[in-house]
């Protein structure tokens, strides 16, 4: 057993917590279906200030979880998924802010989802679990924030699917937040994005072990289908430039073509590794539910006008960030969002950051994101009169210009 040396700028050893609600009255979903009871897993980092005004909610992406930072034990080999941005002195400075992250309902990291036992049958839900939406996920988060005794969050932040949750908070629960930071995201899934989601789902359906979602008790998981779904998805997280730099046309463990149908190129080996590794930590049915929730997400409904979604969000300050090489959610998605926000007079700052990392840039451009989010939050706290501990001077990066 190897003991992990916890870095000084980490939040250290953290504990996953649970909150259960809807025990007496069912939780109503947008589909009209209900869930009861509902459990949310979450983690917190830092401390609430006296008037509970320094809380920040982090929303995770498709494959993420409540474990956003720190380590679960001294021998935990890997920290939380946003370790680079959460901790003392980091973008989400836990010496100043109380940071919360919860696993979404429908996923497979402890919050209620298709892997859990259906109280009505005593067996795992499988496909009997009701379809959930981004709105349902956020309303469950609202219940958690109520449980924590927080009337208003200082900020909600997240990238990709996490950014969708951020926008859902801003559009439908604006009175509960002071600011929103949607990163590398969209206000509605385009036909191309729905197409990529469906290819991944079809790969799972085609796996003979999927068995219409009823595979939990026979021990035969549809790992082959889930691995292919992850391979397809992972390609969209990269960019042509990053793939060229990382792999090029280099071969894996050989000097010339083998003229056979084995894994030969490094990029093939990389995708295969990531696909197979994903099956060790994620559930195929959860992949179906989470991607379907993303496909349903469309803040322009029911009016067809995106700006209408933010008519009640004028008190929310927005920092919208996109990345030039992101072809999953190209910059025009964020520009459309910014246009809608400015149309209703919202306070919005927009940055389109030059990066070669593709969609994953919001996780990998650590130094840039530390400056941007750290500065935005420091200014927000000053403007809102939030009392924070004095931890040295915050380096300012200058005034930002709106770029649409």
Secondary structure by P-SEA (a helix, b strand, c coil): ccccccccccccbbbbbbbbccccbbbbccccccccbbbbbbcccccccccccbbbbbbbcccccccccccccccccccccccccccccccccccccbbbbbbccccccccccccccccccccccccccccccaaaaaaaaaaaaaaaccccccccccccaaaaaaaaaaacccccccbbbbccccccccaaaaaaaaaaaaaaaacccccccccccccccaaaaaaaaaaaaaaaaccaaaaaaacccccccccccccccccccaaaaaaaaaaaaaaacccaaaaaaaaaaaaacccccccccccccccccccbbbbbbbbcccccccaaaaaaaaaaaaaaccbbbbbbccccccccccccaaaaaaaaaaaaaaaaaaaaccccccccbbbbcccccccc
